[in-house]
Structures are given as C-alpha cells and as structure tokens.
Amino acid sequence: MARTRAQRRRQSFWLSIAIAITLLALLFAHDVNRAAHNSLSPRRSENRSFGLLANTLISQENSFDVRLRYLLANGQTLTRSVFAARLSQLADQLVLWPTEAQEVRRPVLAHDVNDVLARETEQRFDDYQEILTDVVGSLRLPSKTLPWPSASTGVVNTNAAQASLVATNQQWSSRRRSLVGEPGRVTLAATTKGVALLDLSADVLTLRTSPTLTATRGVGIAAVSVSPSPLPAVAGELLLPPASSVRLGVSVLNANYIDQPISLTVTMIPMNGRGLRQSQTMSTVLGPLESFAFVPKLLNTQASEQATLIIKVAGAPNALNMTRSRIYHVVMSPSGNTPPN
C-alpha cells in the first residue's frame, strides 16, 4: 500500500529529529571527553612539579643524615675547631627545612601527600635539632656553633629523637607512593635513617673522650697597657709621672676552643703611707681562641706614692707559656722633680 504524502513528510520529520539528537549526543560526548582530558593535564603538571620539589627536599634531608652520621661516627679524627665547623655547617642547612616544608604544602594534592611530607620534615627538623644540641652540650663546644641557643631549657632526650626519626621514616615509606596511581604517576623518594640507627650514647662518649676533641681550658694575660706611659725602669717596676690617676688596659687571651667565663681583679695596695687601697673586679665570657681588653676604672694616685699593683685572672688554669697574674711595683715621681734614669 502506497504511503501518502503526509506519512512521508512525518517520517522525514522524525528522521531529522533522530539525526539531530544523535549529533547533539556526539557533540556532548566530545565536550565531556575534552573537559576530562583538560582536567587531567593540570593535575599531571601539579603532581610532577610537586614530585621534583619533594624529591629535592628529601635528597637534602638524606644528604644531611648521611653527613651527620659520618661526623658522629668518625669525628674523633678531627680537631675541636674543625668538628665544630662541620657541625655548624650542618646546622645552617637544617634551619632551612621548616621554610622548605611550607613550600610543598600548595597546591593541595591527592591523599594529603603535601601535608604529610611537610609535617614529617618539620618533625625530622625537631629531632635532628635535639641531637645536635646534645652533641654541642656534651662536648662543651662554643655556644656559637649552632644558630639556635645550645643551652636546652629542659632535658635533651636523644633516644626519643632517634625513635621519632625511625617512626617518620616508616610513615613516609607507607605514603610516598600515594601519587603512583594519580595523573603523572609520580614516585617519591624514600628517607634514610642512618643517625637513628647509631648507638648515639656510645658515639658521643667516644667523641667526648677523644684527645683531639677533649674540652680543655687555659687563659692568660697577653698584654698590659698603662697611661700615662711609664718611664724607663727595671723589670717589674712602673715608674710613672706625677699624675693624679692612672688608666690600665689588660688584654686576656682564651687559648682554647671553648667558651670561657673569667674574672679580672685589679688591686692597688699603698706601700709608703700615701694613697688608698683600691680594688675592682670585672667579668666576661671569652669565646674560643678569643682575647678581650679589660679597661678598669681610673686608679687614683699621688705624687711620690709607692704601691703594689696586682692583676689577676680567675676562672681557668694558666694557658701554655702564659700567666694569669702580674705584680708591679708602682713608683709615682715626686711633683716637679725629674725622675732618675
């Protein structure tokens, strides 16, 4: 039976509708596919950028761990100054970690891997800081060895610090593959735990008792200056013009690589009934191999006065070839008279 013109027209209409719907579905599928592809691209870039930054940070941490482990295990072959310099270099690197940890927190990636790495880096920073502080205190190295106060406000627990290093290492081992299944398929580096596995108490004891690292003390008077300038006289005598006061300058040397608290006492004792007994004490802390110039208050004097001047340093034994005390016979010239040659 032949179709009428109206039937053919309706068939064409519905066929056109079907074709239009098919085209719209294909266009929608294409847009969805393109959107999905475009959304993967920035995620892949972010993951890979994070991987480079994170692995650089982990590499720095691992290098620090290897170098510190070697230093603690073999430092007895070094002098105190060289050992302290190596330790100071490591500490200067360590203080950068908290800042670098903050840099990996953004953008936030899948499985909170940013936050995990940042928190574990900050914890490792705290643990290593505890260990370095304990080493400096145990060896009585100078306070300036570390860029933070080396005197702990509490008890330094290196055992807890080592246990924490082991724990963070295990935690990171379970999380560092978090991005393997994500766009970019990033594998993050593992952390080392060499310092955590040391017998730290034994190693520090070995360092402390090493002949080259043993803390020794020794100070001495390096020079004494007098104003007004003394006139020619025999050794041990200060022959001075008839001044109303005398100014001293005393240079004291710390001959060892250790912080050294000292005190200087200057005493003037009249001998011929002229003048008064005078005494003053000053204190300071000398840094390693450092000298310090004490300038006592003016000593009051009189013409024709004779006195004994005693200069003493306390706080440490005599340094090699140096003395901690000097005694002078002070002779003030008579007023208006020329002193003898």
C-alpha contacts under 8 A as a table, 3 or more apart, distances in Angstrom:
res1	aa1	res2	aa2	distance
3	R	7	Q	6.10
3	R	8	R	6.67
4	T	7	Q	5.26
4	T	8	R	6.48
5	R	8	R	5.20
5	R	9	R	6.15
6	A	9	R	5.01
6	A	10	R	6.24
7	Q	10	R	5.13
7	Q	11	Q	6.17
8	R	11	Q	5.05
8	R	12	S	6.18
9	R	12	S	5.22
9	R	13	F	6.24
10	R	13	F	5.00
10	R	14	W	6.35
11	Q	14	W	5.37
11	Q	15	L	6.12
12	S	15	L	5.04
12	S	16	S	6.12
13	F	16	S	5.19
13	F	17	I	6.35
14	W	17	I	4.91
14	W	18	A	6.18
15	L	18	A	5.08
15	L	19	I	6.21
16	S	19	I	5.11
16	S	20	A	6.14
17	I	20	A	5.09
17	I	21	I	6.17
18	A	21	I	5.13
18	A	22	T	6.15
19	I	22	T	5.07
19	I	23	L	6.22
20	A	23	L	5.14
20	A	24	L	6.17
21	I	24	L	5.07
21	I	25	A	6.15
22	T	25	A	5.11
22	T	26	L	6.23
23	L	26	L	5.12
23	L	27	L	6.16
24	L	27	L	5.07
24	L	28	F	6.09
25	A	28	F	5.07
25	A	29	A	6.11
26	L	29	A	5.11
26	L	30	H	6.14
27	L	30	H	5.07
27	L	31	D	6.20
28	F	31	D	5.07
28	F	32	V	6.13
29	A	32	V	5.08
29	A	33	N	6.07
30	H	33	N	5.10
30	H	34	R	6.06
31	D	34	R	5.06
31	D	35	A	6.00
32	V	35	A	5.07
32	V	36	A	6.07
33	N	36	A	5.11
33	N	37	H	6.14
34	R	37	H	5.03
34	R	38	N	6.06
35	A	38	N	5.02
35	A	39	S	6.10
36	A	39	S	5.15
36	A	40	L	6.38
37	H	40	L	5.29
37	H	41	S	6.50
38	N	41	S	5.30
38	N	42	P	7.30
39	S	42	P	6.19
39	S	43	R	6.83
40	L	43	R	5.21
40	L	44	R	5.99
40	L	183	P	6.52
41	S	44	R	5.17
41	S	45	S	6.28
41	S	183	P	7.92
42	P	45	S	4.94
42	P	46	E	5.98
43	R	46	E	5.03
43	R	47	N	6.03
43	R	183	P	6.24
43	R	184	G	7.78
44	R	47	N	5.22
44	R	48	R	6.17
44	R	182	E	7.72
44	R	183	P	4.55
44	R	184	G	4.53
45	S	48	R	5.25
45	S	49	S	6.03
45	S	184	G	7.14
46	E	49	S	5.16
46	E	50	F	6.05
46	E	107	P	7.51
46	E	109	L	7.91
47	N	50	F	5.13
47	N	51	G	6.07
47	N	109	L	7.20
47	N	179	L	7.36
47	N	182	E	7.97
47	N	183	P	7.09
47	N	184	G	6.16
47	N	186	V	6.71
48	R	51	G	4.88
48	R	52	L	6.37
48	R	184	G	5.95
48	R	186	V	6.23
49	S	52	L	5.29
49	S	53	L	6.34
50	F	53	L	5.08
50	F	54	A	5.77
50	F	104	V	6.91
51	G	54	A	5.11
51	G	55	N	5.88
51	G	186	V	6.19
51	G	187	T	7.28
51	G	188	L	6.20
52	L	55	N	5.33
52	L	56	T	6.15
53	L	56	T	5.21
53	L	57	L	6.36
53	L	104	V	7.15
54	A	57	L	5.13
54	A	58	I	6.13
54	A	104	V	6.87
54	A	117	L	7.87
54	A	188	L	7.21
55	N	58	I	4.94
55	N	59	S	5.89
55	N	188	L	6.13
55	N	189	A	5.73
56	T	59	S	5.06
56	T	60	Q	6.34
57	L	60	Q	5.15
57	L	61	E	6.35
57	L	100	E	7.34
58	I	61	E	4.98
58	I	62	N	6.09
58	I	189	A	6.75
58	I	190	A	7.50
58	I	191	T	6.47
59	S	62	N	5.09
59	S	63	S	6.08
59	S	189	A	7.81
60	Q	63	S	5.12
60	Q	64	F	6.17
61	E	64	F	5.08
61	E	65	D	6.22
61	E	191	T	7.53
62	N	65	D	4.98
62	N	66	V	6.20
62	N	191	T	6.08
62	N	192	T	5.56
63	S	66	V	5.18
63	S	67	R	6.15
64	F	67	R	5.25
64	F	68	L	5.99
64	F	90	L	6.82
64	F	94	L	7.92
65	D	68	L	5.27
65	D	69	R	6.02
65	D	192	T	6.93
65	D	193	K	6.93
65	D	194	G	6.23
65	D	195	V	6.16
66	V	69	R	5.21
66	V	70	Y	6.26
66	V	192	T	7.98
66	V	194	G	6.39
66	V	195	V	7.56
67	R	70	Y	5.19
67	R	71	L	6.15
68	L	71	L	5.02
68	L	72	L	6.12
68	L	87	L	7.83
68	L	90	L	7.43
68	L	195	V	7.01
69	R	72	L	5.30
69	R	73	A	6.11
69	R	194	G	6.07
69	R	195	V	5.03
69	R	198	L	7.56
70	Y	73	A	5.14
70	Y	74	N	5.83
70	Y	75	G	7.64
71	L	74	N	5.27
71	L	75	G	4.93
71	L	83	F	7.89
71	L	86	R	7.94
72	L	75	G	5.53
72	L	203	D	6.42
72	L	204	V	7.15
72	L	207	L	7.67
73	A	76	Q	7.91
73	A	203	D	6.13
74	N	77	T	6.27
75	G	78	L	5.49
75	G	83	F	6.45
75	G	207	L	6.56
76	Q	79	T	7.73
76	Q	206	T	7.15
76	Q	207	L	5.27
76	Q	210	S	5.58
76	Q	211	P	7.99
76	Q	212	T	6.77
76	Q	213	L	6.65
77	T	212	T	7.22
78	L	82	V	6.15
78	L	83	F	5.82
78	L	212	T	6.53
78	L	213	L	7.31
79	T	82	V	5.34
79	T	83	F	6.02
79	T	212	T	5.08
79	T	213	L	5.81
80	R	83	F	5.15
80	R	84	A	5.99
80	R	141	L	7.73
80	R	212	T	6.49
80	R	213	L	4.87
80	R	214	T	7.77
80	R	257	Y	6.70
81	S	84	A	5.17
81	S	85	A	6.12
81	S	257	Y	6.57
82	V	85	A	5.01
82	V	86	R	6.24
83	F	86	R	5.23
83	F	87	L	6.21
84	A	87	L	5.04
84	A	88	S	5.97
84	A	141	L	6.91
84	A	145	T	6.06
85	A	88	S	4.99
85	A	89	Q	6.20
85	A	145	T	7.18
86	R	89	Q	5.16
86	R	90	L	6.47
87	L	90	L	5.21
87	L	91	A	6.24
87	L	132	L	7.72
87	L	145	T	7.22
87	L	146	L	7.82
88	S	91	A	5.00
88	S	92	D	6.20
88	S	145	T	5.23
88	S	146	L	5.63
88	S	147	P	7.69
89	Q	92	D	5.20
89	Q	93	Q	6.59
90	L	93	Q	5.21
90	L	94	L	6.21
91	A	94	L	4.89
91	A	95	V	6.39
91	A	129	Q	7.85
91	A	132	L	7.69
91	A	146	L	6.16
91	A	147	P	6.91
92	D	95	V	5.66
92	D	96	L	7.32
92	D	146	L	7.76
92	D	147	P	6.83
93	Q	96	L	5.72
93	Q	97	W	7.49
94	L	97	W	5.67
94	L	125	F	6.62
94	L	129	Q	7.84
95	V	98	P	6.90
95	V	125	F	7.66
96	L	99	T	5.64
96	L	100	E	6.34
97	W	100	E	5.02
97	W	101	A	5.92
97	W	121	T	6.88
97	W	122	E	6.99
97	W	125	F	6.67
98	P	101	A	4.99
98	P	102	Q	6.46
98	P	121	T	7.20
98	P	122	E	5.64
98	P	125	F	7.34
99	T	102	Q	5.30
99	T	103	E	6.70
100	E	103	E	5.14
100	E	104	V	7.01
101	A	104	V	5.68
101	A	105	R	7.12
101	A	117	L	7.40
101	A	118	A	4.59
101	A	119	R	7.62
101	A	121	T	6.26
101	A	122	E	6.90
102	Q	105	R	5.49
102	Q	118	A	6.44
103	E	106	R	6.75
104	V	107	P	7.72
104	V	114	N	5.86
104	V	115	D	7.95
104	V	117	L	7.86
104	V	118	A	6.75
105	R	108	V	6.37
105	R	114	N	4.90
105	R	115	D	5.79
105	R	118	A	6.65
106	R	109	L	7.88
106	R	114	N	7.20
108	V	112	D	6.72
108	V	114	N	6.38
109	L	112	D	5.89
109	L	113	V	6.41
109	L	114	N	6.49
110	A	113	V	6.53
110	A	178	S	7.66
110	A	179	L	7.23
110	A	182	E	7.84
111	H	178	S	6.51
112	D	115	D	5.47
112	D	116	V	6.36
113	V	116	V	5.06
113	V	117	L	6.21
113	V	175	R	7.15
113	V	176	R	7.63
113	V	178	S	6.87
114	N	117	L	5.39
114	N	118	A	6.18
115	D	118	A	5.08
115	D	119	R	6.02
116	V	119	R	5.34
116	V	120	E	6.15
116	V	172	W	7.77
116	V	175	R	7.94
117	L	120	E	5.23
117	L	121	T	6.03
117	L	172	W	7.44
118	A	121	T	5.17
118	A	122	E	6.25
119	R	122	E	5.17
119	R	123	Q	6.21
120	E	123	Q	4.96
120	E	124	R	6.08
120	E	168	T	6.01
120	E	172	W	7.69
121	T	124	R	5.08
121	T	125	F	6.14
122	E	125	F	4.98
122	E	126	D	6.42
123	Q	126	D	5.11
123	Q	127	D	6.27
123	Q	164	S	7.87
123	Q	168	T	7.75
124	R	127	D	4.99
124	R	128	Y	6.10
124	R	164	S	7.72
124	R	165	L	6.22
124	R	168	T	7.45
125	F	128	Y	5.37
125	F	129	Q	6.01
126	D	129	Q	5.08
126	D	130	E	6.29
126	D	161	A	7.97
127	D	130	E	5.23
127	D	131	I	6.50
127	D	158	T	7.90
127	D	161	A	4.62
127	D	162	Q	7.06
127	D	164	S	6.94
127	D	165	L	6.78
128	Y	131	I	5.03
128	Y	132	L	6.16
128	Y	161	A	7.22
129	Q	132	L	5.23
129	Q	133	T	6.07
130	E	133	T	5.19
130	E	134	D	6.22
130	E	156	V	6.34
130	E	157	N	7.32
130	E	158	T	6.48
130	E	161	A	6.75
131	I	134	D	5.13
131	I	135	V	6.29
131	I	156	V	7.93
131	I	158	T	5.66
131	I	161	A	7.08
132	L	135	V	5.12
132	L	136	V	6.23
133	T	136	V	5.28
133	T	137	G	6.18
133	T	146	L	7.77
133	T	150	S	5.40
133	T	151	A	7.54
133	T	152	S	7.43
133	T	156	V	7.78
134	D	137	G	5.14
134	D	138	S	5.94
134	D	156	V	6.30
134	D	158	T	7.33
135	V	138	S	5.10
135	V	139	L	6.13
135	V	204	V	6.71
136	V	139	L	5.40
136	V	140	R	5.77
136	V	141	L	5.16
136	V	142	P	7.67
136	V	143	S	7.92
136	V	145	T	7.56
136	V	150	S	6.97
137	G	140	R	4.89
137	G	141	L	6.60
137	G	150	S	6.87
137	G	151	A	7.21
138	S	141	L	7.91
138	S	204	V	7.38
138	S	208	R	6.89
139	L	207	L	7.45
139	L	208	R	5.36
139	L	213	L	7.45
139	L	214	T	7.25
139	L	215	A	6.74
140	R	215	A	6.54
140	R	258	I	6.82
140	R	259	D	7.96
141	L	145	T	6.87
141	L	215	A	7.77
141	L	257	Y	7.45
141	L	258	I	5.78
141	L	259	D	7.37
142	P	145	T	5.64
142	P	257	Y	7.22
142	P	258	I	5.20
142	P	259	D	5.18
142	P	287	G	6.90
142	P	288	P	6.61
143	S	146	L	6.64
143	S	149	P	7.14
143	S	150	S	5.99
143	S	259	D	7.12
144	K	147	P	6.66
146	L	149	P	7.02
146	L	150	S	6.52
149	P	152	S	7.29
152	S	155	V	6.85
152	S	156	V	6.84
157	N	160	A	5.50
157	N	161	A	6.50
158	T	161	A	4.80
158	T	162	Q	6.08
158	T	200	L	7.80
159	N	162	Q	5.19
159	N	163	A	6.21
160	A	163	A	5.05
160	A	164	S	6.09
161	A	164	S	5.07
161	A	165	L	6.31
161	A	196	A	7.93
162	Q	165	L	5.06
162	Q	166	V	6.45
162	Q	195	V	7.27
162	Q	196	A	4.46
162	Q	197	L	7.45
163	A	166	V	5.16
163	A	167	A	6.27
163	A	196	A	6.85
164	S	167	A	4.95
164	S	168	T	6.15
165	L	168	T	5.31
165	L	169	N	6.14
165	L	193	K	6.63
165	L	196	A	5.88
166	V	169	N	5.13
166	V	170	Q	6.33
166	V	193	K	6.44
166	V	196	A	6.21
167	A	170	Q	5.19
167	A	171	Q	6.17
168	T	171	Q	4.98
168	T	172	W	6.02
169	N	172	W	5.30
169	N	173	S	6.19
169	N	190	A	7.90
169	N	191	T	5.96
169	N	192	T	7.02
169	N	193	K	6.83
170	Q	173	S	5.04
170	Q	174	S	6.55
171	Q	174	S	5.37
171	Q	175	R	6.55
172	W	175	R	5.03
172	W	176	R	5.62
172	W	190	A	7.27
172	W	191	T	7.46
173	S	176	R	5.65
173	S	177	R	7.87
173	S	190	A	6.32
173	S	191	T	7.74
174	S	177	R	7.20
175	R	178	S	5.46
176	R	179	L	7.56
176	R	187	T	6.88
176	R	188	L	5.23
176	R	189	A	7.01
176	R	190	A	7.13
177	R	180	V	5.40
177	R	186	V	7.61
177	R	187	T	5.61
177	R	188	L	6.36
178	S	181	G	7.14
178	S	182	E	7.85
178	S	187	T	7.96
179	L	182	E	4.94
179	L	183	P	7.65
179	L	184	G	7.86
179	L	185	R	5.90
179	L	186	V	5.31
179	L	187	T	6.58
180	V	183	P	7.98
180	V	184	G	7.66
180	V	185	R	4.21
180	V	186	V	5.05
180	V	187	T	5.68
181	G	185	R	5.66
182	E	185	R	5.46
182	E	186	V	7.56
183	P	186	V	7.96
193	K	196	A	5.18
193	K	197	L	6.57
194	G	197	L	5.42
194	G	198	L	6.78
195	V	198	L	5.35
198	L	203	D	7.71
199	D	202	A	5.59
199	D	203	D	6.21
200	L	203	D	5.02
200	L	204	V	6.00
201	S	204	V	5.34
201	S	205	L	6.19
202	A	205	L	5.09
202	A	206	T	6.22
203	D	206	T	5.08
203	D	207	L	6.30
204	V	207	L	5.00
204	V	208	R	6.05
205	L	208	R	5.04
205	L	209	T	6.21
206	T	209	T	5.40
206	T	210	S	6.08
207	L	210	S	5.22
207	L	213	L	6.50
207	L	214	T	7.90
208	R	213	L	6.29
208	R	214	T	5.76
208	R	215	A	7.88
209	T	213	L	7.10
209	T	214	T	5.78
210	S	213	L	5.24
210	S	214	T	5.77
211	P	214	T	5.40
215	A	257	Y	7.59
215	A	258	I	6.82
216	T	256	N	6.62
216	T	257	Y	7.89
216	T	258	I	7.52
217	R	254	N	7.94
217	R	255	A	7.54
217	R	256	N	5.94
217	R	258	I	7.22
217	R	260	Q	7.39
217	R	316	A	5.89
217	R	317	P	6.54
217	R	319	A	7.56
218	G	254	N	6.27
218	G	255	A	5.64
218	G	256	N	6.22
218	G	316	A	5.53
218	G	317	P	5.03
218	G	318	N	5.16
218	G	319	A	4.04
218	G	320	L	7.40
219	V	252	V	7.00
219	V	253	L	5.53
219	V	254	N	4.64
219	V	255	A	5.67
219	V	256	N	7.87
219	V	316	A	6.15
219	V	317	P	6.43
219	V	318	N	5.38
219	V	319	A	4.78
219	V	322	M	7.50
219	V	323	T	7.79
219	V	324	R	6.88
220	G	252	V	5.69
220	G	253	L	5.49
220	G	254	N	6.98
220	G	255	A	7.72
220	G	313	V	7.39
220	G	318	N	5.80
220	G	319	A	5.67
220	G	322	M	5.08
220	G	323	T	4.98
220	G	324	R	4.71
220	G	325	S	7.96
221	I	224	V	7.64
221	I	250	V	7.12
221	I	251	S	5.97
221	I	252	V	4.53
221	I	253	L	6.31
221	I	313	V	7.56
221	I	322	M	6.75
221	I	323	T	6.03
221	I	324	R	5.58
221	I	325	S	7.11
222	A	250	V	7.74
222	A	251	S	5.39
222	A	252	V	5.42
222	A	253	L	6.02
222	A	322	M	7.47
223	A	250	V	5.98
223	A	251	S	5.14
223	A	252	V	7.31
224	V	248	L	7.10
224	V	249	G	5.64
224	V	250	V	4.64
224	V	251	S	6.35
225	S	248	L	5.70
225	S	249	G	4.87
225	S	250	V	6.48
226	V	229	S	5.77
226	V	230	P	6.98
226	V	246	V	7.04
226	V	247	R	5.88
226	V	248	L	4.84
226	V	249	G	6.52
227	S	230	P	7.45
227	S	246	V	5.77
227	S	247	R	5.11
227	S	248	L	6.52
228	P	240	L	6.97
228	P	241	P	7.23
228	P	243	A	7.68
228	P	246	V	6.53
228	P	247	R	7.34
229	S	240	L	6.97
230	P	238	L	5.79
230	P	239	L	5.33
230	P	240	L	4.85
230	P	241	P	7.43
231	L	238	L	7.39
231	L	239	L	5.31
231	L	240	L	5.92
231	L	241	P	7.60
232	P	239	L	6.98
232	P	341	N	6.67
233	A	237	E	6.14
233	A	238	L	6.81
233	A	239	L	6.12
233	A	341	N	7.40
234	V	237	E	5.74
236	G	327	I	7.08
236	G	328	Y	5.04
236	G	329	H	6.27
237	E	328	Y	5.41
237	E	329	H	4.63
237	E	330	V	5.90
237	E	331	V	7.32
238	L	328	Y	6.53
238	L	329	H	6.06
238	L	330	V	4.76
238	L	331	V	6.05
239	L	330	V	6.21
239	L	331	V	4.90
239	L	332	M	6.08
239	L	333	S	7.08
240	L	243	A	7.60
240	L	330	V	7.53
240	L	331	V	6.21
240	L	332	M	4.98
240	L	333	S	6.07
241	P	303	A	7.95
241	P	332	M	5.92
241	P	333	S	5.24
241	P	334	P	7.93
241	P	339	P	7.92
242	P	302	Q	6.65
242	P	303	A	4.63
242	P	304	S	7.18
242	P	332	M	5.47
242	P	333	S	5.00
242	P	334	P	6.06
242	P	335	S	5.58
243	A	246	V	7.07
243	A	301	T	6.66
243	A	302	Q	6.70
243	A	303	A	6.80
243	A	332	M	7.65
244	S	300	N	5.93
244	S	301	T	4.93
244	S	302	Q	5.56
244	S	303	A	7.51
245	S	298	L	6.04
245	S	299	L	5.34
245	S	300	N	4.35
245	S	301	T	4.98
245	S	302	Q	7.68
246	V	298	L	5.66
246	V	299	L	5.09
246	V	300	N	6.52
246	V	301	T	6.88
247	R	295	V	7.73
247	R	296	P	7.30
247	R	297	K	7.10
247	R	298	L	4.99
247	R	299	L	6.39
248	L	295	V	6.07
248	L	296	P	6.24
248	L	297	K	7.97
248	L	298	L	7.38
249	G	293	A	6.44
249	G	294	F	5.74
249	G	295	V	4.77
249	G	296	P	6.97
250	V	293	A	5.46
250	V	294	F	5.06
250	V	295	V	6.53
251	S	291	S	6.56
251	S	292	F	5.51
251	S	293	A	4.24
251	S	294	F	6.20
252	V	291	S	5.39
252	V	292	F	5.40
252	V	293	A	6.42
252	V	294	F	7.70
253	L	286	L	7.95
253	L	289	L	7.03
253	L	290	E	5.95
253	L	291	S	4.15
253	L	292	F	6.59
254	N	260	Q	6.97
254	N	286	L	6.29
254	N	287	G	7.24
254	N	288	P	6.47
254	N	289	L	5.05
254	N	290	E	5.35
254	N	291	S	5.99
254	N	319	A	7.87
255	A	288	P	7.41
255	A	289	L	5.01
255	A	290	E	7.34
255	A	319	A	6.16
256	N	288	P	5.89
256	N	289	L	5.37
257	Y	287	G	7.73
257	Y	288	P	4.23
257	Y	289	L	5.72
258	I	287	G	6.54
258	I	288	P	4.75
258	I	289	L	7.66
259	D	285	V	6.64
259	D	286	L	5.79
259	D	287	G	4.74
259	D	288	P	5.59
260	Q	285	V	5.38
260	Q	286	L	5.02
260	Q	287	G	6.44
260	Q	288	P	7.57
260	Q	315	G	7.56
260	Q	316	A	7.67
261	P	283	S	7.42
261	P	284	T	5.86
261	P	285	V	4.08
261	P	286	L	6.15
261	P	315	G	6.23
262	I	283	S	5.71
262	I	284	T	5.74
262	I	285	V	6.07
262	I	286	L	7.33
262	I	313	V	6.82
262	I	314	A	5.65
262	I	315	G	4.63
262	I	316	A	7.21
263	S	281	T	6.72
263	S	282	M	5.49
263	S	283	S	4.12
263	S	284	T	6.49
263	S	313	V	5.72
263	S	314	A	5.28
263	S	315	G	6.48
264	L	281	T	5.50
264	L	282	M	5.22
264	L	283	S	6.22
264	L	294	F	7.87
264	L	311	I	7.27
264	L	312	K	5.74
264	L	313	V	4.57
264	L	314	A	6.47
265	T	279	S	7.12
265	T	280	Q	5.71
265	T	281	T	4.28
265	T	282	M	6.53
265	T	310	I	7.95
265	T	311	I	5.91
265	T	312	K	5.30
265	T	313	V	6.50
266	V	279	S	5.59
266	V	280	Q	5.52
266	V	281	T	6.46
266	V	296	P	7.67
266	V	309	L	7.31
266	V	310	I	5.82
266	V	311	I	4.73
266	V	312	K	6.62
267	T	277	R	7.47
267	T	278	Q	5.68
267	T	279	S	4.25
267	T	280	Q	6.66
267	T	309	L	5.82
267	T	310	I	5.14
267	T	311	I	6.60
268	M	276	L	7.97
268	M	277	R	5.58
268	M	278	Q	5.02
268	M	279	S	6.27
268	M	299	L	7.85
268	M	307	A	6.48
268	M	308	T	5.77
268	M	309	L	4.67
268	M	310	I	6.51
269	I	276	L	7.15
269	I	277	R	4.81
269	I	278	Q	6.74
269	I	307	A	5.31
269	I	308	T	5.11
269	I	309	L	6.54
270	P	273	G	6.36
270	P	274	R	6.33
270	P	275	G	5.85
270	P	276	L	6.11
270	P	277	R	5.99
270	P	305	E	7.41
270	P	306	Q	6.10
270	P	307	A	4.15
270	P	308	T	6.45
271	M	274	R	7.33
271	M	305	E	7.84
271	M	306	Q	5.51
271	M	307	A	4.84
271	M	308	T	6.96
272	N	305	E	6.70
272	N	306	Q	5.83
272	N	307	A	7.33
273	G	305	E	7.88
274	R	302	Q	7.10
274	R	304	S	7.82
274	R	305	E	5.36
274	R	306	Q	7.27
275	G	300	N	7.66
275	G	301	T	6.26
275	G	302	Q	6.38
275	G	305	E	6.64
278	Q	299	L	7.32
280	Q	296	P	7.38
280	Q	297	K	8.00
282	M	294	F	7.71
282	M	296	P	7.79
286	L	289	L	7.98
286	L	290	E	5.93
286	L	291	S	6.84
286	L	292	F	7.02
287	G	290	E	5.23
287	G	291	S	8.00
301	T	305	E	6.94
301	T	332	M	7.75
302	Q	305	E	5.41
302	Q	332	M	6.94
303	A	332	M	5.44
303	A	333	S	5.77
303	A	334	P	4.95
303	A	335	S	5.48
304	S	331	V	6.94
304	S	332	M	4.90
304	S	333	S	5.13
304	S	334	P	4.47
304	S	335	S	7.20
305	E	330	V	7.89
305	E	331	V	6.12
305	E	332	M	5.14
305	E	333	S	7.59
306	Q	329	H	7.34
306	Q	330	V	5.49
306	Q	331	V	4.67
306	Q	332	M	6.24
307	A	329	H	6.07
307	A	330	V	5.08
307	A	331	V	6.77
308	T	327	I	7.04
308	T	328	Y	5.86
308	T	329	H	4.89
308	T	330	V	5.90
309	L	327	I	5.64
309	L	328	Y	5.04
309	L	329	H	6.33
309	L	330	V	6.60
310	I	325	S	7.29
310	I	326	R	6.02
310	I	327	I	4.62
310	I	328	Y	6.60
311	I	325	S	5.43
311	I	326	R	5.20
311	I	327	I	6.32
312	K	324	R	5.78
312	K	325	S	4.33
312	K	326	R	6.66
313	V	324	R	5.07
313	V	325	S	6.28
314	A	324	R	7.36
317	P	324	R	7.82
318	N	321	N	7.99
318	N	322	M	6.10
318	N	323	T	5.52
318	N	324	R	5.86
319	A	322	M	5.27
319	A	323	T	6.99
323	T	326	R	7.60
333	S	337	N	7.09
333	S	338	T	7.50
333	S	339	P	5.85
334	P	337	N	5.52
334	P	338	T	7.78
334	P	339	P	7.60
